[in-house]
Amino acid sequence: MSADDDSTADAASDSDDGSGSNDGSSSDDDSLAERVGLDAIGPVARRYFVSNGFDGTLTSVGVVVSAYLSGVDEGFRVIQIGLGAGVGLLTSGVWSVWEIERAEMRAERIEIERAMLTDLKDTQVEREKLGARKLNAFMSGLGPFIGLVLPLIPFVFEELLTLLGAVLVSIAVAVGVLFVFGAYMGSISRQRWYVAGARMGLAGLVVAGLNYVVPG
């Protein structure tokens, strides 16, 4: 083998070593991101939004039907009652998730620090985790508030619809909102979106029926 061949072989070897080193570094970065949960920020926030939005929408159906059956005769009063419940759900959603995420992320950080023998305070990882925590808490509060408020909109037009008409339209809106939640989750999980939407929408009708049948 000539000197030129030896030189070429050495260069190729160095290039392979460098490439392997870079791949290893990239792999380590990916592994760290997975270990601290940065790759799951979007799905977690989405689950909070849809799950709590589902709760808020069903709560709205319960409030609307119960208010009507209890003799509330003004649409404005129904809106007031609904918004009161909405404020409670929003506060609960934000506060509970903020505290839950705080405890969980702190426990995860301590575990990772022990495993990696390093301090993650004031690092990019901790800042991104804090951002995820804020996003999750925000989406957890936004979901139920939207789910509860949208079905109350028909009561703004009570004079045009009558109170009973507003109740029926409100239930229809709630079922529509639930259908959208279900269809969206069905589409991202590659299910038949209309079947997933129908399953979620059915819950609104069930809650309305139960509130009509169950006394009080």
C-alpha positions as CSV (number, residue, x, y, z in Angstrom):
1,M,0.0,0.0,0.0
2,S,1.3,3.5,-0.9
3,A,1.8,6.4,1.4
4,D,-1.1,8.2,-0.3
5,D,-3.3,5.2,0.4
6,D,-2.3,5.2,4.1
7,S,-3.1,8.9,4.3
8,T,-6.5,8.4,2.7
9,A,-7.3,5.5,5.1
10,D,-6.3,7.5,8.1
11,A,-8.4,10.5,7.0
12,A,-11.4,8.2,6.5
13,S,-10.8,6.7,9.9
14,D,-10.7,10.1,11.5
15,S,-13.8,11.2,9.6
16,D,-15.7,8.1,10.8
17,D,-14.5,8.7,14.4
18,G,-15.8,12.3,14.3
19,S,-19.1,11.2,12.8
20,G,-19.5,8.6,15.4
21,S,-18.8,11.1,18.1
22,N,-21.4,13.6,16.7
23,D,-24.0,10.8,16.4
24,G,-23.3,9.9,20.0
25,S,-23.7,13.4,21.2
26,S,-27.0,13.8,19.3
27,S,-28.2,10.5,20.7
28,D,-27.3,11.7,24.2
29,D,-29.3,14.9,23.7
30,D,-32.3,13.0,22.4
31,S,-32.1,10.6,25.4
32,L,-32.0,13.5,27.8
33,A,-35.0,15.2,26.2
34,E,-37.0,11.9,26.5
35,R,-35.9,11.4,30.1
36,V,-37.0,14.8,31.2
37,G,-40.2,14.7,29.2
38,L,-39.6,17.6,26.8
39,D,-40.8,15.4,23.9
40,A,-44.3,15.1,25.5
41,I,-45.1,18.8,26.2
42,G,-47.7,19.0,23.4
43,P,-49.6,15.8,24.1
44,V,-49.8,16.4,27.8
45,A,-51.3,19.9,27.4
46,R,-53.6,18.6,24.7
47,R,-54.9,15.9,27.1
48,Y,-55.5,18.4,29.9
49,F,-57.4,20.7,27.5
50,V,-59.7,18.0,26.1
51,S,-60.2,16.1,29.3
52,N,-61.1,19.3,31.3
53,G,-63.0,20.7,28.4
54,F,-65.1,17.6,28.5
55,D,-65.8,18.2,32.2
56,G,-66.7,21.8,31.6
57,T,-69.1,21.0,28.8
58,L,-70.9,18.4,30.8
59,T,-71.1,20.7,33.8
60,S,-72.7,23.3,31.5
61,V,-75.3,20.8,30.4
62,G,-76.0,20.0,34.1
63,V,-76.3,23.7,35.0
64,V,-78.6,24.6,32.2
65,V,-81.0,21.7,32.6
66,S,-81.1,21.9,36.4
67,A,-81.6,25.7,36.3
68,Y,-84.5,25.3,34.0
69,L,-86.2,22.5,35.9
70,S,-85.6,24.5,39.2
71,G,-87.8,27.3,37.9
72,V,-85.1,29.8,36.8
73,D,-87.0,32.0,34.4
74,E,-84.4,34.4,33.0
75,G,-81.6,33.5,30.6
76,F,-79.3,36.1,32.3
77,R,-79.7,34.1,35.6
78,V,-78.7,30.9,33.8
79,I,-75.6,32.7,32.4
80,Q,-74.7,34.0,35.9
81,I,-74.9,30.5,37.4
82,G,-73.0,29.0,34.5
83,L,-70.2,31.6,34.7
84,G,-69.9,31.0,38.4
85,A,-69.3,27.4,37.8
86,G,-66.9,28.3,35.0
87,V,-64.8,30.4,37.2
88,G,-64.6,27.6,39.7
89,L,-63.6,25.1,37.0
90,L,-61.0,27.4,35.5
91,T,-59.4,28.1,38.9
92,S,-59.4,24.4,39.7
93,G,-57.9,23.4,36.4
94,V,-55.1,25.9,36.6
95,W,-54.3,25.6,40.3
96,S,-54.5,21.8,40.6
97,V,-52.3,21.2,37.5
98,W,-49.8,23.8,38.5
99,E,-49.3,22.2,41.9
100,I,-49.4,18.6,40.4
101,E,-46.9,19.5,37.7
102,R,-44.7,21.3,40.2
103,A,-44.5,18.2,42.4
104,E,-44.0,15.8,39.5
105,M,-41.3,17.9,37.8
106,R,-39.4,18.4,41.0
107,A,-39.4,14.7,41.7
108,E,-38.3,14.0,38.1
109,R,-35.5,16.5,38.3
110,I,-34.2,15.1,41.6
111,E,-34.2,11.6,40.2
112,I,-32.4,12.7,37.0
113,E,-29.8,14.7,38.9
114,R,-29.0,11.7,41.0
115,A,-28.7,9.5,38.0
116,M,-26.6,11.9,36.0
117,L,-24.6,13.3,39.0
118,T,-25.3,16.9,37.8
119,D,-27.3,19.9,38.9
120,L,-30.1,20.9,36.5
121,K,-31.0,24.2,38.3
122,D,-30.9,27.3,36.1
123,T,-30.4,25.2,33.0
124,Q,-32.1,25.2,29.6
125,V,-33.8,21.9,30.6
126,E,-35.3,23.4,33.8
127,R,-36.5,26.5,31.9
128,E,-38.2,24.4,29.2
129,K,-39.8,22.3,31.9
130,L,-41.1,25.4,33.6
131,G,-42.5,26.5,30.2
132,A,-44.2,23.1,29.9
133,R,-45.7,23.5,33.4
134,K,-47.1,26.9,32.5
135,L,-48.6,25.6,29.2
136,N,-50.2,22.6,30.9
137,A,-51.8,24.7,33.6
138,F,-53.1,27.3,31.1
139,M,-54.6,24.6,28.9
140,S,-56.1,22.8,31.9
141,G,-58.0,26.0,32.8
142,L,-58.8,27.1,29.3
143,G,-60.5,23.8,28.3
144,P,-63.2,23.7,30.9
145,F,-63.9,27.4,30.6
146,I,-64.5,27.2,26.9
147,G,-66.5,24.0,27.2
148,L,-68.8,25.6,29.8
149,V,-69.2,29.1,28.2
150,L,-70.1,28.1,24.7
151,P,-73.3,26.3,25.6
152,L,-74.4,29.4,27.6
153,I,-74.4,31.6,24.5
154,P,-77.9,30.7,23.4
155,F,-79.3,32.3,26.5
156,V,-78.1,35.7,25.3
157,F,-80.8,35.3,22.6
158,E,-83.5,34.1,25.0
159,E,-86.0,36.7,23.8
160,L,-85.7,35.3,20.3
161,L,-85.6,31.6,21.3
162,T,-87.8,31.5,24.5
163,L,-86.2,30.0,27.6
164,L,-87.0,26.4,26.6
165,G,-85.7,27.0,23.1
166,A,-82.4,28.4,24.6
167,V,-82.1,25.3,26.8
168,L,-82.5,22.9,23.8
169,V,-80.1,24.9,21.6
170,S,-77.6,25.0,24.5
171,I,-77.7,21.2,24.8
172,A,-77.2,21.0,21.0
173,V,-74.2,23.3,21.2
174,A,-72.8,21.2,24.1
175,V,-73.2,18.0,22.1
176,G,-71.5,19.7,19.2
177,V,-68.6,20.8,21.3
178,L,-68.2,17.3,22.7
179,F,-68.3,15.9,19.2
180,V,-65.5,18.2,18.1
181,F,-63.4,17.2,21.1
182,G,-64.0,13.5,20.3
183,A,-63.4,13.9,16.5
184,Y,-60.2,15.7,17.1
185,M,-58.8,13.1,19.5
186,G,-60.0,10.4,17.1
187,S,-58.2,12.0,14.1
188,I,-54.9,12.3,15.9
189,S,-55.1,8.6,17.1
190,R,-56.1,7.5,13.6
191,Q,-59.5,6.3,14.6
192,R,-62.7,7.0,12.7
193,W,-63.2,10.6,13.8
194,Y,-67.0,10.6,13.4
195,V,-67.3,7.5,15.6
196,A,-65.1,9.0,18.3
197,G,-67.0,12.3,18.0
198,A,-70.4,10.5,18.3
199,R,-69.2,8.7,21.5
200,M,-68.2,12.0,23.1
201,G,-71.4,13.8,22.0
202,L,-73.5,11.0,23.4
203,A,-72.3,11.9,26.9
204,G,-74.0,15.3,26.6
205,L,-77.3,13.7,25.9
206,V,-76.9,11.2,28.8
207,V,-76.1,14.0,31.2
208,A,-79.1,16.0,30.1
209,G,-81.3,12.9,30.4
210,L,-80.0,12.1,33.9
211,N,-80.6,15.7,35.1
212,Y,-84.2,15.5,33.8
213,V,-84.9,12.1,35.4
214,V,-83.0,12.5,38.7
215,P,-84.9,14.7,41.2
216,G,-83.3,17.9,42.4
